[in-house]
């Protein structure tokens, strides 16, 4: 720190901090940023596709995650570099908007950066590259629309939806069970979908998991599953035509809020107090019975004595149910959450055809199934699996499949996967490049080449010769003018993705191209990086 004076003699302080800053300008800044972006994309590249590798990530507290979901890998990677963070953000936006294609979008962005670096070396100005990319992305997105196909499905014929979900699941760890999981995801989405308004509220689908059993035991429950049991072992395990009181008030005498003093100096006084408490509780139970409740679900607990009384009065109860679950139960059963006992009325009770307690394995694990609800629009996917990691990964995969099914209900168009759509776009963009007279032409061609990197990565990850495979497929597409040929990752024997039933949603693919272009343009436009040298 130093003291100095300006031309009017006023003192000011010069902070030494300025010295600690490093600064990258111009082409150096772009090169450094591109290198950072590429580094992130390289990590994800090997995870792309049905034969992609999985990553094992260890969290700060030692917990281990095994996954090949792009968004999850990046989320947990804890990157420090700002550009790398942009790539994480990119994957997250794809996850947020579409739910699937999170690896692909980063691989695409990485390839665009790599190509941009080559153009920079040729002396093309970054702005020209950015503009060329913008034009090329427009051509690609329009071309996707042109080659997309609509397929028809309805509640009775949902096979096409299942096939598309299976494509998503085939590149996940859970792919041995993809048919079953895809069917479950589609049935769940159709159960909550509003097909007329083409809207799906995924909040109505609850995904629960419990360690034990097989992945194949995963089931769809038309109702709600709560990880709780009846508060007393002697309460009935099955209640038909249940009328449920959903309470957020404690099932106990009210505690004085301000300080009171109760002097108990005789046995009689103690007895009176006890009786009063008991009577109070008795009234509460009576109130529930009077309005016709046959089951009470509470957010709070109650003591053993109360529990005994509930059992005695034949009013089954469940305690310590979480707020989110209570809300879902209320939505599903058409009931209202009651915050005070005085407000309990018959209309506020939720109705369910069947509430049953089911036990698992030899352990004391029990869960409560609330089924045949008045408002059948809430469903639960109950995942079983050998260990916690498997369940967590299945949850992520199911999430992707649910998102794909939702996207298809919103927009019925699909394009073909396995890199087929990218190859078709690459050809279209390449052809369009010649029409542009300016320097952008080079950037547009570079964009076409970047599009090729997705099928190349798919081929590489499947143990195929990337360049040979790609050129063979590309020439096949060009010769027959058919955009369905892609990479035969699973060695089925045909490149025709129609035959292999490898579909992806049109909006998902379009979003990938748009988002990747946006981020790369942003990175290219940075020509000054000022940072603290400590980092
Ligand atoms: P993302 O997270 O981007 O969805 P994935 O690892 O799920 O990444 O890989 C998706 C890619 O794998 C897509 O390009 C898709 O077309 C391709 N793919 C999925 N299944 C197959 C298959 N059976 N054959 C060829 N390609 C496939």
Boltz pocket constraint, residues with backbone or C-beta under 6 A from the ligand:
constraints:
  - pocket:
      binder: B
      contacts: [[A, 47], [A, 48], [A, 49], [A, 50], [A, 52], [A, 68], [A, 69], [A, 70], [A, 100], [A, 101], [A, 102], [A, 103], [A, 104], [A, 105], [A, 166], [A, 167], [A, 168], [A, 170], [A, 171], [A, 172], [A, 416], [A, 417], [A, 418], [A, 419], [A, 458], [A, 486], [A, 487], [A, 488], [A, 489], [A, 490], [A, 500], [A, 502], [A, 503], [A, 504]]
      max_distance: 6.0
